[in-house]
Amino acid sequence: MSETLDATAVAERIHGGHPLEGLDLRGLDLRGATLGGGVLREVDLRGAGLAGADLRETMLIGCRLDEVDLREADLRHAVLQGTALPRARLDRARMVHTLLERCEADDARFDEADLRLAKLVETTLGDASLRRARLDRTAILQCTLGAIDLRDTTLVSVVLLRADLRRARLAGSTFERTVMVEATLAGRDLRGRRFRHCQLDGSDLSGCDLREADLRGCNLRGAKLVGAKLDGVRASQALLVGADLREVSATRAELRQALLAEAELGQADLRGADLYQCVMPRATLRDADLRDAKLEHADLSHADLRGADLRGATLTRANLHRIRDEGARIPGRSAALRPDPELAAAEDWQPEL
């Protein structure tokens, strides 16, 4: 980095359509400068002042932006690739449709930044702060999140692919229609958190405290919730097909019309749970506590209820077709649908060889 330019020369070169390559612009005052559409390659801007600068559609490739002040800068449609942003200040920056790819943004601040439709790909965001940032249809793909700060932030239709959120700061955050496929949240305190209509399939929520959380309409197919606290959770119409819910505590849980086919619920505490019209064929409920549960019109066909306790449970028109019930206590069985021998015969039918 041998050549040095002042602020005027930088603007003139960009306006003339000339790329900036290998320049030393450390500490340069470019506050409010109009630099949109520029191409900067391996430019050192450490400590520079770019607050309020116009950087729309700018390309920053392999640049150094350590501790740069980009507060309220306009980075809409900008592309940052392989760029270092540790401790950079991007508070209230406009970053709609901005791309950060393979960047380092440890300890960077994006507080109240507008990140709608932005893409962050394979970027390091350890200890970065996105408090009250506008995250709407934002894609955060295979990023290192560490202790990212998302407090008081609403994530709407955000994609968080394989996100490890075990250390993330989430107090006051809200998730709406967020895609969190194969996310890791094991052991987190998520009491009362809102995850309505989120995609959490394949995610690890083992040991989480989700008491009183809102999981209505969530997709939790194949999710791990072993030992989770789900007491009072609202999860009506949730998709829990094949989910691992062994040893969960889900007393008074609202699971109306939830899909729990082939779910593992061994030793689950479901006392007083509302399972009205739940679809639970082939679910495993061995030694589960279902006392006083509401199971009206629930489909428990082929479920494993061995050792389960259903005393006080309401089973009006519940489907108990071919359940396994050795050692189970089901005093309300008479209110359930009658056995269907024709269906059993059809299931057993095999073509003649």
NORWO-V610406 format. One record per residue. N is the residue number from 1. RES is the residue in one small letter. PSI is psi in whole degrees, -180 to 180 (NA if undefined). BURIAL is I if it has 16 or more other C-alpha atoms within 10 Angstrom, else O. D_LAST is the distance of its C-alpha to the last C-alpha in Angstrom with 1 decimal. Layout:
# NORWO-V610406
<<N/RES/PSI/BURIAL/D_LAST> <N/RES/PSI/BURIAL/D_LAST>>
This chain:
# NORWO-V610406
<<1/m/84/O/81.2> <2/s/-32/O/84.7> <3/e/140/O/85.4> <4/t/135/O/86.5> <5/l/154/O/86.8> <6/d/177/O/88.3> <7/a/-40/O/86.7> <8/t/-44/O/88.4> <9/a/-36/O/87.3> <10/v/-48/I/83.7> <11/a/-42/I/83.5> <12/e/-41/O/85.3> <13/r/-42/O/82.9> <14/i/-43/I/79.8> <15/h/-25/O/81.3> <16/g/2/O/82.1> <17/g/18/O/78.4> <18/h/131/O/78.9> <19/p/154/O/76.4> <20/l/122/I/77.8> <21/e/133/I/76.7> <22/g/31/I/77.8> <23/l/151/I/80.5> <24/d/102/I/82.1> <25/l/30/I/82.4> <26/r/133/I/82.5> <27/g/6/O/84.2> <28/l/139/I/84.9> <29/d/104/I/85.7> <30/l/27/I/83.5> <31/r/128/I/83.4> <32/g/6/I/82.8> <33/a/149/I/82.5> <34/t/104/I/80.7> <35/l/17/I/78.4> <36/g/142/I/75.4> <37/g/2/I/73.4> <38/g/159/I/74.7> <39/v/117/I/72.9> <40/l/121/I/73.8> <41/r/124/I/72.5> <42/e/43/I/73.3> <43/v/135/I/76.2> <44/d/108/I/77.6> <45/l/23/I/78.3> <46/r/129/I/78.5> <47/g/6/I/80.6> <48/a/157/I/81.2> <49/g/112/I/81.9> <50/l/22/I/79.6> <51/a/130/I/79.7> <52/g/7/I/79.4> <53/a/151/I/78.8> <54/d/106/I/77.0> <55/l/30/I/74.2> <56/r/135/I/71.9> <57/e/22/I/69.5> <58/t/146/I/71.1> <59/m/124/I/69.2> <60/l/104/I/69.9> <61/i/119/I/68.3> <62/g/28/I/69.0> <63/c/164/I/71.9> <64/r/117/I/73.6> <65/l/32/I/74.0> <66/d/129/I/74.7> <67/e/23/I/76.6> <68/v/142/I/77.1> <69/d/104/I/78.2> <70/l/25/I/75.9> <71/r/131/I/76.4> <72/e/17/I/76.0> <73/a/156/I/75.4> <74/d/105/I/73.4> <75/l/25/I/70.4> <76/r/132/I/68.3> <77/h/14/I/65.9> <78/a/156/I/67.4> <79/v/122/I/65.3> <80/l/115/I/65.9> <81/q/129/I/64.1> <82/g/30/I/64.8> <83/t/141/I/67.8> <84/a/127/I/69.2> <85/l/29/I/70.1> <86/p/134/I/70.8> <87/r/17/I/73.0> <88/a/151/I/73.4> <89/r/113/I/74.4> <90/l/27/I/72.4> <91/d/132/I/73.2> <92/r/17/I/72.9> <93/a/148/I/72.0> <94/r/113/I/70.2> <95/m/34/I/67.0> <96/v/129/I/64.9> <97/h/18/I/62.4> <98/t/145/I/63.8> <99/l/124/I/61.7> <100/l/112/I/62.2> <101/e/124/I/60.2> <102/r/42/I/60.5> <103/c/163/I/63.7> <104/e/113/I/65.3> <105/a/37/I/66.5> <106/d/134/I/67.1> <107/d/11/I/69.5> <108/a/154/I/69.8> <109/r/121/I/70.6> <110/f/27/I/68.8> <111/d/128/I/70.1> <112/e/16/I/69.9> <113/a/151/I/68.9> <114/d/102/I/67.0> <115/l/29/I/63.7> <116/r/133/I/61.8> <117/l/13/I/59.2> <118/a/158/I/60.4> <119/k/126/I/58.1> <120/l/112/I/58.6> <121/v/125/I/56.4> <122/e/42/I/56.4> <123/t/143/I/59.8> <124/t/121/I/61.4> <125/l/26/I/62.6> <126/g/126/I/63.4> <127/d/10/I/66.0> <128/a/151/I/66.3> <129/s/124/I/67.3> <130/l/36/I/65.8> <131/r/127/I/67.3> <132/r/21/I/67.2> <133/a/154/I/66.0> <134/r/101/I/64.4> <135/l/96/I/60.8> <136/d/115/I/59.0> <137/r/29/I/56.0> <138/t/141/I/57.2> <139/a/120/I/54.8> <140/i/97/I/55.3> <141/l/117/I/52.8> <142/q/44/I/52.4> <143/c/154/I/56.0> <144/t/115/I/57.6> <145/l/-25/I/58.8> <146/g/-127/I/60.4> <147/a/43/I/62.6> <148/i/141/I/62.6> <149/d/108/I/64.6> <150/l/24/I/62.8> <151/r/137/I/64.9> <152/d/23/I/65.5> <153/t/138/I/63.4> <154/t/122/I/60.9> <155/l/111/I/57.9> <156/v/119/I/56.5> <157/s/32/I/53.4> <158/v/146/I/54.1> <159/v/120/I/51.5> <160/l/89/I/51.8> <161/l/122/I/49.1> <162/r/45/I/48.5> <163/a/131/I/51.8> <164/d/105/I/53.1> <165/l/22/I/55.2> <166/r/-28/I/55.8> <167/r/-2/I/59.5> <168/a/147/I/60.0> <169/r/114/I/62.7> <170/l/8/I/61.0> <171/a/128/O/63.5> <172/g/3/I/63.7> <173/s/155/I/61.1> <174/t/136/I/58.6> <175/f/122/I/55.2> <176/e/120/I/54.1> <177/r/30/I/50.9> <178/t/138/I/51.3> <179/v/113/I/48.4> <180/m/54/I/48.4> <181/v/129/I/45.1> <182/e/35/I/44.7> <183/a/156/I/48.3> <184/t/115/I/49.7> <185/l/17/I/51.7> <186/a/133/I/51.0> <187/g/3/I/53.6> <188/r/149/I/55.6> <189/d/105/I/57.6> <190/l/32/I/56.3> <191/r/128/I/57.5> <192/g/4/I/57.8> <193/r/147/I/56.8> <194/r/120/I/55.4> <195/f/34/I/52.1> <196/r/129/I/51.2> <197/h/29/I/48.3> <198/c/156/I/48.3> <199/q/106/I/45.4> <200/l/25/I/45.0> <201/d/135/I/41.4> <202/g/8/I/41.0> <203/s/157/I/44.6> <204/d/107/I/46.0> <205/l/25/I/47.8> <206/s/134/I/47.6> <207/g/7/I/50.5> <208/c/149/I/52.0> <209/d/101/I/54.2> <210/l/26/I/52.9> <211/r/132/I/54.6> <212/e/11/I/55.4> <213/a/158/I/54.0> <214/d/104/I/52.7> <215/l/24/I/49.1> <216/r/130/I/48.3> <217/g/12/I/45.7> <218/c/149/I/45.3> <219/n/108/I/42.2> <220/l/32/I/41.6> <221/r/126/I/38.0> <222/g/13/I/37.4> <223/a/154/I/41.1> <224/k/117/I/42.5> <225/l/29/I/44.6> <226/v/127/I/44.6> <227/g/11/I/47.6> <228/a/153/I/48.9> <229/k/112/I/51.3> <230/l/21/I/50.1> <231/d/127/I/52.2> <232/g/10/I/53.2> <233/v/147/I/51.3> <234/r/109/I/50.5> <235/a/36/I/47.0> <236/s/141/I/45.8> <237/q/20/I/43.0> <238/a/150/I/42.7> <239/l/110/I/39.5> <240/l/31/I/38.6> <241/v/126/I/34.9> <242/g/11/I/34.1> <243/a/150/I/37.8> <244/d/103/I/39.1> <245/l/29/I/41.4> <246/r/136/I/41.5> <247/e/21/I/44.8> <248/v/154/I/46.2> <249/s/110/I/49.0> <250/a/43/I/48.3> <251/t/139/I/50.4> <252/r/17/I/51.3> <253/a/142/I/49.1> <254/e/107/I/48.4> <255/l/31/I/44.7> <256/r/130/I/44.2> <257/q/22/I/41.1> <258/a/153/I/40.4> <259/l/112/I/36.9> <260/l/29/I/36.0> <261/a/131/I/32.2> <262/e/20/I/31.2> <263/a/151/I/34.9> <264/e/114/I/36.2> <265/l/27/I/38.8> <266/g/131/I/39.1> <267/q/21/I/42.6> <268/a/145/I/43.6> <269/d/102/I/46.6> <270/l/31/I/45.9> <271/r/128/I/48.5> <272/g/10/I/49.6> <273/a/147/I/47.4> <274/d/103/I/46.6> <275/l/31/I/42.8> <276/y/128/I/42.8> <277/q/24/I/39.7> <278/c/143/I/38.5> <279/v/107/I/34.9> <280/m/36/I/33.7> <281/p/138/I/29.9> <282/r/19/I/28.8> <283/a/151/I/32.4> <284/t/116/I/33.7> <285/l/35/I/36.7> <286/r/129/I/37.1> <287/d/21/I/40.6> <288/a/150/I/41.6> <289/d/105/I/44.7> <290/l/26/I/44.1> <291/r/133/I/47.0> <292/d/15/I/48.4> <293/a/152/I/45.9> <294/k/110/I/45.3> <295/l/27/I/41.5> <296/e/131/I/41.7> <297/h/15/I/38.7> <298/a/148/I/37.3> <299/d/105/I/33.5> <300/l/23/I/32.7> <301/s/136/I/29.0> <302/h/13/I/27.2> <303/a/153/I/30.6> <304/d/104/I/31.7> <305/l/22/I/34.9> <306/r/126/I/35.3> <307/g/2/I/39.1> <308/a/152/I/40.0> <309/d/110/I/43.1> <310/l/27/I/42.9> <311/r/131/I/46.0> <312/g/-5/I/47.9> <313/a/142/I/45.1> <314/t/125/I/44.6> <315/l/27/I/41.0> <316/t/119/I/41.5> <317/r/26/I/38.2> <318/a/149/I/36.7> <319/n/109/I/32.9> <320/l/29/I/32.0> <321/h/120/I/28.3> <322/r/38/I/26.6> <323/i/158/I/29.5> <324/r/118/I/30.2> <325/d/23/I/33.6> <326/e/125/O/34.4> <327/g/2/O/38.2> <328/a/151/I/38.6> <329/r/108/I/41.5> <330/i/70/I/40.6> <331/p/-21/O/43.1> <332/g/17/O/42.6> <333/r/-31/I/39.0> <334/s/-20/O/39.8> <335/a/-12/O/40.8> <336/a/169/I/37.4> <337/l/149/O/34.7> <338/r/154/O/32.9> <339/p/147/O/29.4> <340/d/92/O/26.7> <341/p/-32/O/24.0> <342/e/-41/O/22.2> <343/l/-41/O/22.0> <344/a/-42/O/20.8> <345/a/-39/O/18.0> <346/a/-38/O/17.1> <347/e/-33/O/17.3> <348/d/-10/O/15.0> <349/w/138/O/12.3> <350/q/141/O/8.9> <351/p/145/O/6.3> <352/e/136/O/3.8> <353/l/NA/O/0.0>>
